[in-house]
Amino acid sequence: MKARYRLWLEGDGHVFGDGMANMLKSIDELGSISQAAASLNISYRKAWGMIKKSEGHLGIRLLNTQAGGEHGGGAFLTPEGQDLVKKYFNFKKEVDLAISHSFLKHFSQ
């Protein structure tokens, strides 16, 4: 048996969770919304919608984009986006440890 949970941040509705954090991390690594979306098996349109929704609820820009052209386009996290992703994953690690500890305390034999 194991404990399972879902973690997200709320403000005015569901704002930020694992899916958004993983997408932003992938965009940061790949430099592309479309490549990040493909790596997560979601459409570009869905990815862009998630980003815009989160930005609207948070009141900050998470990404800067550069249109294609001779040198190609791309996307990269804003400093605020980088900070949010870092804080979210650090928070998630702490929550994982707390839940594991509590589970062992109550359910280990």
C-alpha positions, 0 to 999 in steps of 0.5 A: 500500500502507498499514499498518493496525492495531487498538489497544486496552488490555488488563488482564483481557481486552479493556478499551478500544479505538476502539469504546469511546472513540468511544462515550464521546466520542459520549455526551459530545457528545450527552448520551445513551447511546441517541443515541450508540448510534444514531449508531454503529449499535449497540443501546442494550443493546450500548452499555450492556453495553460500558460495564459490561464496561469499568467492571468491568475498569477498576474505575472508573465511566466514566459518570453517568446521570440518569433521565428525568422532567420535564426528561429524563434523560441521561448524562455522563462522569465525570472519570475517564471524560473523562481516559481518553478524552483519554489514549486519543485522545492515545496513539492519535495518537502511535501513528498517527504512529509507525506512519506513520513506521516504514511510510515508513521501511521501505516508501517507495521 
